[in-house]
């Protein structure tokens, strides 16, 4: 009887949490189907015309000041290359740290773990200043460029990724790699042909978690790219609808909904890989 009561309470709590987290998404969709005047008059009411969202999407897509298509392209480029760098470099780094049993490797790993708890707000202004100084010294564009924002994401995303790869790699038997060495594989070949395929569950998890973060991030692109520059991600493009005196809430809500749809679809389709990767990494 007690188990049944506990289960019912947990189910009720789960339903309440689902409703709590779904309310903002529902409000965004409802207000994306309204005009700006409707939102200002009654933001919580249902729209008069559910087809208004298509008109808002057309206005966003053709607005020369927002350049949403360019922002979509920039977000795809930044997310893709940042994920490629984070996953490859983190997996290689974690592999070396796991297989190198020294005090130095342990100290380096603990530095990555410690970096996970450092708030971004502590380092954001020194980061921008350092990027500017590095650009002046070398001529390599670090600010307002794809290269700079990708390097920043690789740096900030590597700590958690190395931590996750490190925990999973400790479960991989060393005998597999030794057999590869005996067959004539070098370290590079062993990593890419033997180790990397075994990492698929946790690899997918790292991809998804970092991908959602990079796609939705606003603060880091705001600092490194700035507003009104040629390279603009979707969160920066959405913020352009909020002016000093006038805010286009209808277009802002529609743009937010357009940015949410790919993430929601991607997360729903890949959630089993997230759970599988986390469970296998923890059990092993």
N, C-alpha and C positions, 0 to 999 in steps of 0.2 A: 504493500500500500504506500509506504514511504517513497519507494522507488518511482511509483507511478506519479505521485504528487511532485516529486523532484523533476521528473521528466516533463511534466506539464508546465511547471514553472520555467524550466529552461526553454521550452518551445515558445512560451509566451514572451520571454525575454528576447529570444531570437527574432520573433515577429516584430516586437517593438523597435529593436535595433534596425531591422530592415526598413521599417517605415521612417525611422529617424534619419537614416542615411539617404533614403529615396526622395524625401521631401524637397531638398534643394534641386535635384534633377528634374522633378516634376514641375517645380516653379519656373525653372529655366525654360522648359518646353512650353509651358502655358504662356509665359510672357514673350516667347519668341513668336507666338501667333497673334501678337497684339501690335497696335500702333503705339507710338511714343505717348500720345495723349491718353490712351487707354491704360497704359502702365502707370502713368502719373496719377490718374484718377482712382484706379482700383487695382493695385498690383497683385492682389490675392484672388480676384474674381476670374471667372472663365472668359475666354476671348469671344468677341462677337462673331468673328470669322476665323475658323480653324485653318483656312488656306492662306492667311497673311504671311505665314513663315516663308512661303515660296517667293513672295514679293520681296521680303526682307533679304532672302538669300541672293536674289538677283541684284538688289541694290548694293549688297556687300561685294559681290563678285565683280561688279562693274565700277565700283567707286575708285577713281584714280588716286585719291589721297590715302586710301588704306592699302591697296595692292595686296589683297588677300591671297590671290593665286601665287604671287611672289613669296609671301610669308609661308604659305603651305610648302612651296618648293624648298625654302630655306630650312624649315623645320625637318623636312624629310632628310635633307643633306646632313644637317647637324646631328640628328638622331642616329642615322645610319653609320656615319663614320665614328661618332663617339662610342657607339655600342661595339663596333668592330675593334676599336683601340682598347676599350675597357676589358672586353672579354679575352682577347688574345694576350694582352700584356699581363692581365691579372692571373690568367691561367698559367702562363709561363713563370711568372714570379712566384706563385704559390707552389708550383712544382719544384722549383729550385729550393725554396725554403723548407719544404717537406723532406726532400731527399738529402739536404745538407744538414747533418746533425752536428751543429756547432753552436757555441754560445753567441757568435755573431749573427747567425741566421735566426736564432730565437729572439735576440734583441731587435733585429729588423722587423720580425713579425709582430712583436709587441708594440713597435712604433706605429705600424699600420693599424693595430687594434686601438691604440691610444688616439690616433687621428680620427677614428669614428665618432668620438665623443666631443670633439672640438666644434663648437657652434660656428656655422658659416659666417655669422655676423662679426665674429672676432677677426677673421682674416680677409673679409671682402675688400676693405679699403686698401690694406697693404698689397693685396693681389693686383688691384687695378694700377696702383702706383708702380709695382714691380713690372707689370706688363708694359706700361708706358716707358719705363727706363730701359727695359730689354729691347723694346722696339727702337729707341733712339740709338742704342749702342750697336745693334746688329742690322737694323733695317728690315728685320722680319716683322711683318704686320701681325701684332698680337691683339690690338684693339680694333673694333669695328671690322672684323674679318672672320671668315669661317675657321681659319687655322687657329686663331686665338681662343674662340669659344669651344672648339673641339678639344684642344689641349687642356683647357680648364675643366671640362667635363671628365676627361680621362683621369686627371689628377684627383678630382673630388670623388669620382666613382670607384676608384681602384681599391680603397681601403676595405669597404664592405665586401667587394667582389673577391679580393684576396682572402679575406676571412672565411667566406663561404666555400671557395675552392679549396682552401687549406684543410678545412674540416672534412671535406669529401675525399680529398686525395689521400689522406692518411689511411683510408680503408682499401686503397688499391694495393694489391700484393706486389712487393718488389720483384718477385720471381718473374712476373710478366715482362718487366723491363730488362731484367738480366737475360732472359731468353732472347729478346730482341737484339741485345748487344752481341750475344753469341752468334746470331744469324747474320751479323754484319751491319746492323743499323747503328748510325751515329745518334747523338743526342737530339738533334733537330728532327731526324726521321722518326725516332722513337716517340718523341712528343706528339708530332702531328699524325702519325699513323697508328700509334698504340694507345697513348694516354688520352689524347683529345676525344676519340670516339667513346671512351669509357665515361668521360665527363658529361655526356649529353644531358642527363636529367638535371644536374645542377647548372649546366651551361644555359639551358633554356630558362631556368628560373632567374639567373643573373640577367639574361637578356630582357626578360619581361619587366622585372622590377626596375632596372635602370632605364629601360625604354619609356615606361610610364612617367618616371621622374623627369627625364630630359624633355619629353614632349610637352609636359605641363608646366615646366619651370619658368618663372618670370624674373626672379631677382638676379640670377647670374647673367642671363642675356641682357637685362637692363643695364648692368654694370659694365659688361665687356663690350656689348654692341651699341647700347644707347638707343634712344628713340629718334626716328627720322633719318636713320642711316640706310644705305642700300640693303644691308643684311638685317632682316627683321624676321623673328620667329612668330608663330601664331599668337602666343600670349602677349607679345609686344604690339602686334597688329590689333588685337582686341582692345588693348588699353587706349588706343588712339580714338576710340569712340567716346571717351570721357574727356571733355575739354574743361577749360577753366570756368567757362560760363554756361555752356550748353553740353548736355550729355544725351546721346542718342541711345536710350535704354533698349529700344526695340532692336536696333542693329547690334548692340552689345550682347544682348541675350541670345540673339540668333547666331552670332559669331561664336559665343561660348558653346552653344549646342552643336554647332558644326565641328568644333574642336573636340568635343566630348565623344561624339559618335565613333570615330575610329578607335579611340582608346577603350571604350566600353565593349565594342565588338571584339577587339583584339584580346582583351582580358577575359571575356566570357569564353572565347574559343580556346584560350590557352591556360585556363585556370587549373585543369587537371595536371598539366606539366608543372605548374608552380607547386601544387600540393605534393606531387610525386617527387620532385626534386628535394623539397624540404624534408619530407618524411625519410627518403632514402639517405639523405645526408646526415640526419640525426640518428637513425637506427644503426647505420654502419659505423 
